[in-house]
Every structure is written in C-alpha cells, then in structure tokens.
Amino acid sequence: MVPALTADEQRLIDSAKAFTRTVVLPNAARWERERRIARDALKSAAELGFNKIEVPKAHGGLGMSFFAKLRVAEELSRGCMAFAFSLVNTHNCAKRIAHEGTQEQIARFLPALLKVERLGGAALSEPDVGSDFAEIQTTARKTADGWVLNGEKAWITNAAEGDVYFTYAQTEPGSRGRGIACFLVDGTKPGFERVPPFQLMGGHAIGVGGFKLRDYRATGADLIRPAGKAFSVALQGLNQARTYVAAMCCGMLEEALACAVRYGGERQAFGKPLLEHQGLRWKLARVATDLEAARLLTYRAVGLIEAEGAAPRGQDGMLAASFAKKFASEMIVERLSDCMQVMGAAGLREECPIGRHIALARIANYVDGSTEIQNDRIGAVLASRYGAS
C-alpha cells in the first residue's frame, strides 16, 4: 500500500517538481562541467523547505513524513540525482542533530544546516572498508575529558565542502560491530583534515570525497551513540537510505522516458514518427513497465519502514528495502540505455539528461550497500521465507 500524503506534503512535492524544471534541469549539466557542489541551488532548495522535511517543527522544521522526503528526492532526481543526494544527506544530518543532539549542538549546528550554510552527512566508509562496515579502522580512544579520534574516511557525500558529520569509529579494535561508536564531528575544529574531492565519471554535485582525523578531540557530549548501540542504529538507517536511492532511480528513469517519448513522437523516420515503429515502441513499453514495478517496490518498502518506526520488528522493512534498491539500481542501467537508443545520437548531447543519469545509475549500484549486499540480504532469508511448503 502506498503511504498517504497530507495536503501540505503534496504541496511541497509540487514545489519540488517546479524547482526541478526551473533550477535543477537547466543547471545540472553546468554543475557537472564545473565538477562542484551546487551550493547556490542547495540554498534555494532550503528556502523552499526541502532541507527541513523530517526536522521537528519545534526546531524550525516541517515535521513531515519520510515518504514526503522520499518523494521530494524522487522529483529532484529527475533533474540530477547528485543534487538530490547532496541535499538529502545534509537534511539527514540536521534531522539527527534535532533528535539526538544536545541543546548546545542544536544551537551550534542546526540553523546553519537548515540554511545549507554548512553541509553534512554520515561518515561510515573508509579507503579500505566499504560493505563490511564492521571492519572500520578509525579509532576512538577514551580520555579523561572525552575521546581522541584517528583515521580516515572515504567515499563520503558532501565531503568536498561539508564539515558536520556523524562519524563512526572503533573503540575496541578487533571487536567489529560491538565496539563501534558514533561521534558528532565538527570539521572546523583542529584535527579535521579534508582530502581533495574524488574525480569521478559523473555525479560531482554529490561532492564525494573524504577526510582525515588526526588526534581529533571529541567531548563527552559528542558521543552520540556508544559502542554496542551505534552499529545497529546505522544498519537500521540504511533501510531508509536504500529506499530513497531506489526512488531517485525512479525519478531519473521517468525523466529519461519522458525525453524518449517526446523525441519519438516528433522525429520522423521512413514516413512516420519513431513511436509508430513497433520495435522502438515496445522498447519503451518495457522501460515504462520496469519503472512502474520499481516504484511499487519502493513505495511498498516505505510503507513497511514507516509502520515499523524507530523499533523495527522482524525483517520486513530490511527485505523490502533490499528488493527495491536491487531492482531499481540494476534495471535502470539497461533501461536508460534503451531510452538513449530511441533518441539516437541526439541522446548524446549535453542538454539531454540521459547521459548524466547513466553515470549516476552506476553510482546508485554502490551507495548505501552495493547490489551484491542486497543479494546477500535477500539470499539470507530464502530458506525461511520461500523454502517452506
């Protein structure tokens, strides 16, 4: 069942649709050429409330649902998934500070995050650690007045400019998930060293990069989740992340399909529009079918995750998120190519978003758990879920 939206949430989504048409689509190619985070556009998006969706009203937010955030991200991704991903990560950082931070941290970080004067996110991955999150090597050593953090984080959203991060570190080397704790790291403090942004095949508006912590001193209040709790909370958060990545894939594919259908209706070949040629029409019919299937899987996952709330029960939300991300991120690579094939060489032009979407579709197969990780999650329940007579 698709979750319900309030009238205010639907108005916000309609605003995101308009913003995508007037700001994101016309500028996304330039952001990619310049290989930079779209800071001005992010601030404009924040003024419209896109960075406040799940932040409580008591802290200046909109107090809306996860589904509303996912739908806004889906619409923004029609123009540029990289832009949407950067915005969502700063939004998530603001939401966590509002819910888990001290009053001092809320006062120090939240206003700037809501205005996108500062960027943030979560720092899990490292240069040599990705899918096996429990093997992170960044350390946190207890001191009399707090903690000292050392290590390096990599493949971090917004790291090119961001400086507010929920950062995961190992307090007991060798203990895997049991020893992992979560700290709120302020990149303006001594001991935080940004590394150069990564140069990728596309998606530079995400601002992917990393940072090093060299004897970074965290106070006791900066310990957001202690060892024994941080690891499981991080994994629960990945269910939501995988679901909105699937929604972003739906947004990209919907825009690509719209481009191909418009072009196919206008371009003539052999005396009739391309869409009247059965081969191309059937090709786009398959695109449309896979789009609708991905969207249904994604919205179903949202419903299960929202029903579980902050205390997940069983495996339904996790499994639904894995199904949605696996299907959406795998099928979009081929279906985007189908849309570009219909457009012929015109699909290669910079003003057509499909080429940018193809690069971002590859990124979608890695972020928040690779396709192989989703296969592993699904495979783990095959016997219990499908093997019973």
ZIZI-V164459 format. One record per backbone hydrogen bond with DSSP energy under -1.0 kcal/mol. NH is the residue of the N-H (numbers start at 1). CO is the residue of the C=O. If there is no record, write none. Layout:
nh | co
NH | CO
NH | CO
This chain:
nh | co
10 | 6
11 | 7
12 | 8
13 | 9
14 | 10
15 | 11
16 | 12
17 | 13
18 | 14
19 | 15
20 | 16
21 | 17
22 | 18
23 | 19
24 | 19
25 | 20
28 | 24
31 | 27
32 | 28
33 | 29
34 | 30
36 | 31
39 | 37
42 | 38
43 | 39
44 | 40
45 | 41
46 | 42
47 | 43
49 | 46
50 | 45
52 | 49
59 | 56
60 | 57
61 | 56
62 | 52
63 | 55
64 | 53
69 | 65
70 | 66
71 | 67
72 | 68
73 | 69
74 | 70
75 | 71
76 | 72
77 | 73
78 | 75
79 | 76
80 | 76
84 | 80
85 | 81
86 | 82
87 | 83
88 | 84
89 | 85
90 | 86
91 | 87
92 | 88
93 | 89
94 | 90
95 | 91
96 | 92
97 | 93
98 | 94
99 | 95
100 | 96
101 | 97
106 | 102
107 | 103
108 | 104
109 | 105
110 | 106
113 | 109
114 | 110
115 | 111
117 | 112
118 | 112
121 | 164
123 | 166
126 | 129
129 | 126
133 | 131
135 | 132
136 | 133
139 | 150
140 | 170
141 | 148
143 | 146
147 | 218
148 | 141
149 | 216
150 | 139
151 | 213
153 | 211
154 | 125
156 | 209
158 | 206
159 | 156
160 | 207
161 | 158
162 | 158
163 | 119
164 | 119
165 | 185
166 | 121
167 | 183
168 | 123
169 | 181
170 | 138
171 | 179
175 | 172
178 | 175
179 | 176
181 | 169
182 | 225
183 | 167
184 | 222
185 | 165
187 | 163
189 | 186
192 | 189
193 | 212
195 | 210
198 | 208
206 | 203
207 | 204
209 | 156
211 | 153
212 | 193
213 | 151
214 | 191
216 | 149
218 | 147
223 | 220
224 | 182
224 | 222
225 | 182
229 | 226
230 | 226
233 | 229
234 | 230
235 | 231
236 | 232
237 | 233
238 | 234
239 | 236
241 | 237
242 | 238
243 | 239
244 | 240
245 | 241
246 | 242
247 | 243
248 | 244
249 | 245
250 | 246
251 | 247
252 | 248
253 | 249
254 | 250
255 | 251
256 | 252
257 | 253
258 | 254
259 | 255
260 | 256
261 | 257
262 | 258
263 | 259
264 | 260
265 | 261
266 | 262
267 | 263
269 | 272
274 | 267
275 | 264
276 | 273
277 | 274
281 | 277
282 | 278
283 | 279
284 | 280
285 | 281
286 | 282
287 | 283
288 | 284
289 | 285
290 | 286
291 | 287
292 | 288
293 | 289
294 | 290
295 | 291
296 | 292
297 | 293
298 | 294
299 | 295
300 | 296
301 | 297
302 | 298
303 | 299
304 | 300
305 | 301
306 | 302
307 | 303
308 | 304
309 | 305
311 | 308
319 | 315
320 | 316
321 | 317
322 | 318
323 | 319
324 | 320
325 | 321
326 | 322
327 | 323
328 | 324
329 | 325
330 | 326
331 | 327
332 | 328
335 | 331
336 | 332
337 | 333
338 | 334
339 | 335
340 | 336
341 | 337
342 | 338
343 | 339
346 | 343
347 | 344
348 | 345
349 | 346
352 | 349
357 | 353
358 | 354
359 | 355
360 | 356
361 | 357
362 | 358
363 | 359
364 | 360
366 | 363
367 | 363
371 | 365
374 | 370
375 | 371
376 | 372
377 | 373
378 | 374
379 | 375
380 | 376
381 | 378
382 | 379
385 | 381
386 | 382
387 | 382
